Every structure is written in C-alpha cells, then in structure tokens.
Amino acid sequence: MLKEKKYFLFDIDGTLSVGTTLYDGTKEFLDWIEETGGRCFYITNNSTKSRKDYVEKFAAWGITTEEAQFMTASYAACLYMKEHYEGKKVFVLGTPSFLEELRSHNVQVTEEAEDDVVCVLAGFDDTLRYEKLIKACELLFREGIDFLGTNPDLRCPAPFGFIPDCGAICRMIQDTTGKRPYFIGKPNRVIVDLCASQCKGTPEEFLVVGDRLYTDIACGINAGFETAVVYTGEADEEEVRTSIWKPDYCFDTIRDLYEAVRTEMEEGRR
C-alpha cells in the first residue's frame, strides 16, 4: 500500500527533527516526495511557533515550504477561536508568537485576569511563568469560564530527552481547578482535514506519519487515513503492542520509511 501514497502528513518534533537538528534522511525524503509529484504537509501540535516561523525554520534547513503546508495546533486554535469566540475576550497562556498569530485572526487576547474574560486558552508555552498559572487558575475558579488547550501532548522531544508540553501544563491546571480542558489539536482530526481539503486525493493516497500514538497516530485513524509510526520520539515497540491506537506501519527512523516507500514505488513501476 505504500506505493499508492502521494500525500504525506508529517509530525515534526520527534519525527523529522529534534530541536534544530534534522534527522538523517528527512531532507532527502521530503525532496524526493516533491520531485516525484507528491505533496508534503506538516501537522504539529507545537504551538510555540506560527506557520510563518516554521517556513523560516525549514528554510534554515534548506527546505523550501509555504505556509499552507503547515497545519499547527496554534493555527487550528486560531480558526477555532475565531469561529466560537469572535468578539469575546480570551486569556491566553502561550508564547508571544502564539498571541501574535491569534491577534492576526482578530481574536481578542489578554494575559490578565480581566472581568470580561470568557475563556482560558493554554498552549505549549516555553515562556511560562508561575504568575501566568495563577491568573489562569483565578479565572477558572469563576463560573462559566471555558478551558481550552491547543494539544494534549504531555511531553515534547528535546535533545536530552523530553520537556513538559501543553498537556502537562493543562493537567497541572486541571488538578488545581478541577476543570478539564477541550483540546483543539491532534488527535482532533481537524488538522488532517485542513490538509486534505487542499488535495483531491483518495484516502488511500494519504499517509499520516508521527512518533506519538495518542496524538499523531490517533489523529490519522480518526481521519480515516493509514498511519506510520517512527521510533525516534516517544513511541516504542512495547507501546505499540499495548496501545489501542495501532499504526499500519512501524519504522525505526524516518530514513527507514523513506527507503520503504521509495523501494515499493520503484518496484511498482517495473
């Protein structure tokens, strides 16, 4: 079935790269997909960067992209907040880049516990300060304040291992306030649907690739697409055996996936 794939939806952190370092085989794979008439999309729950930021990050790796190829949890949050909270004030626990992206979609954001706030939106915030958490909790102890998170990931890959992600931040707030957040990003299928809407392909032509079962793989399954996991991030063979989220394909690295796809396609042409 890999020989039928044309549209590849890649997670980034732990799948294609870690920090500022690309994994071996990533650039070759991405270039090969585009050269053979395919299309790459990047579906990340990392809400610290805007789509513009990612275009610049990939350019530093020598990879040319455009904003439409990136479906981030922050972008999905912008669309969701615009649809459901337009004209209402939202307290945001997030990076300056995330706040800027929300404002560009005409979302009224604040970092203060103001009286007219109707919602608390938490993202993966590497600028997190304790006073931000205090303000978020103060708001959520009020009646009628909604609680949303960009993504449920508990940890994010780092060069030395992992760091707390949005899900871990939200869990801390939930344990304090008793309020459970609604998550906008993966495994919510909306991010995959936004990519698929740009193509005219059949479901068999799509492959969702990631390193985390409960977000990346679950998102692809929820959207009805085949999935592939790589063991360079959070998931490992034992987790695949015990998880309810079963990928269609498993590979040690992104290079291994690249070699498998290329081999099947080349054999199919003979």
N, C-alpha and C positions, 0 to 999 in steps of 0.2 A: 504493500500500500504506500510505502514511502515514495515510490516513483511517481505517484499521482500528485504529490504535493507541489503547490505553486505559491501559496501564501503562507508565510511563516510569521507567527506572532511570538516574539521572544520577550521573556522577562530579562532584566538587565543584571541587577546585583545578584551575584552568586551563580549566574547562568552564562553571561557573556563576559563579565568582568568582576573584579573586586576592587573597590576604591577607584583609583585612577589607572589600574592595570588591566589590560585586556587579557583574557585567557588565550592560550595557544589555540590557533585555528579559527578564532572568532572573525577576524577581518577577512581571511580567505573565504570563509563560508558566506559571509554577508555579500562580499563582492561577487562570488560565484552565483548566488541566487539572482542578483540583479542582472548579471551578464547573460544568464540563461532564460531571461524573460519572466522571472518570478518577482515577488514583492516582499519586502521586509517591513514588519511593524514591530513596535517596541511597547510592551504593556507592563508598566511598572507601578508598584504601589508606593514607591518613594515619592513623598510629597514635599521634599525639601527643594526640588528644582522645578522650574516651569518647562514647558516644551521648548521655548527658546534656549533655555540653559542647556538642555540636552542636545540640541542641534550644535551648539558651541562645543560641548564636551566631546561629541562624536567627531567633530571637525579636528579637534586636537589629536585624535587617533588616526586621522587621515581618512575618515569615513564621511562621505557626503550624504546628508539626510535633509529632510524638510519637516516642518512642524507637524504636518498632517500624519506623519508616520508614528508619532509618539502619542499614545493614549495613557496618560498618567493618572494616578489617583487624584492628584490635585486638579487636573483638567476636568475629570469626571465630577469632582466635587463642585467645581465652578458651574458646570452645566446644571447639576442637581440643585445647588443653592439658588441659582438664577430662576429656575423653574418653580421652586417651592417656597423661597424666602425673599422674593423680589420686593424691594421697598421696606424690608424689615431689617433690624439691626442684629448682627451676628458677632458673638465673641469668638475670636479665633486664637487657638493655641497652635502656633506654627511659625515657620521661618519668614523673614522679610520677603523672600521670593514668592512664597505661597500667598501672603497677604496682597502683594502687588498683583498677582495673577487673578485673585478674587476681585480686586477692585477694577481690573480691566474688563471684567464681566458685569460691572455695575452692582456688585454685591456690597452692601453697607457693612463694613467690618470695623471692629473696635478691639482693643486689648485692655479695656477697662470694664469693670463690673457695673455698667450703667443701668439705670432703671428701665430703659426701654429695650433691653436685650431680650430676644425671644428664643435664642438657640446658642448652644456651645458647640463649636466645631473644632475637633482636635486632629492634628496631623502629626507626621513624623517630624519632630522639632529638635534639631541639633543646636538650637539656641535656647533651649528650655532653662528657665529659672524657677526657683521654688515659688516666687510670688505669682507667677502665671498659674501654677496649680492651685494656689489659694483662691485666686479670683474665679477660676473655673468652678471650684467646689462651692464657693459662695453663691454663684449663680444657680448651680444645680440643686441647691437646697431650697430654692424658691419654687413656688408652684407654677407648673405649666411651661417650664423651660425644657426645650428639646435637647437631646445629647446625640451628636453625630461624630463619627470618626472616618477619616479618609480610608483606612485599611486596618484589618485585624492582625497583621503580622506581629508576632511577639518579639522577633529579633531580626536584625539586619546584618548581613555578612560584613566583616571588617578584615583587614589584613592579618590581625592577630586572632580572629575568631568571630565573635558577634557583639553587637551593641543593642540596647533596647530600641524597639521600633514602636510604631504608633499603637499597636495592640497592647503592648506592655504599659505604655503611658495611660491608655484608656482603662486598662484593668486596675491600675492604681487609683484612678479617679472613681471607677465603679465600686471598688472595695470601700472607698471612703464615703461615697454619697448614696450607694445602693441603686444608682441609676445605670441601666445597661445601654450602651451606645448602638445606634444603627450604623453599619459600615457601608460606605459607598463603593469602595474599590473591590478588587478581587477578594473573594470568589464571586462577587456580584458579576453577572455576565455582561453588564452594560459596557465595560471597557472593550471586550471582544466584539460585541455588536457594533460599536462605533468604528472599529477597524473593518469589519466585514461589510459595512454599509458603503465603503469606498470601492468595493470589488464586485464583480459579477460572477464570482466563482461558486462552485458547488461545495457543500460541506466536506466532500472527500478531498478537496484541493487545499484545505486548511490544516495547519499543524500548530498547536499551542505548545511552547517549549518553556520549561521552568525548572527551578530547583526546589520548590516547596510544594508539598502535596495539598495542603488545606487551603491554599490560595491559588497558585498557578494552575495546578492540575485540576482542582475542583472547578475553577473558572472555565477551563476548556470543556470539561464534561458538562457543566451547566449550560454551555452554549451549543452543545451537540457536536463538538469537533474532536478529532483524535488529538492525543497529547503525548508528549515525550518528556521524561524527567532526566536531568543530568545530576550526577553525584558530586558536584563541585560547590554546593551550597549547604542547605540544611538537610535535605532528604538523604537517606541511605537505604541499602537493600532491606534491612530489617524493618524499617518504617514502611516501605512499600509492601512488604509481606503482611503487615498487621493493619494497614490503613484501609478505610472504606473507600478512599479515593485512589483508584488503580489506574496508572498511566498505561497507554497502549504500548509504549516503547520505553526502555531504560538504557541509559548510556553513562559511562564513567565521566566523559568530558564532552564539551561542545565539538571538539575535533572528531571524536568517535561518531557523533551524529552526522557531521558533515561528510565523513568518509562513507557512511552507510547510505545516505541519501544520494550522493554522487554516484556510488557504485551501482545502486539499483536503477537510477535513471540512465546511466550509460549502457547497462545491460539491456534495458528495455528498448533502446534504440537499435540494437543489433538484430 
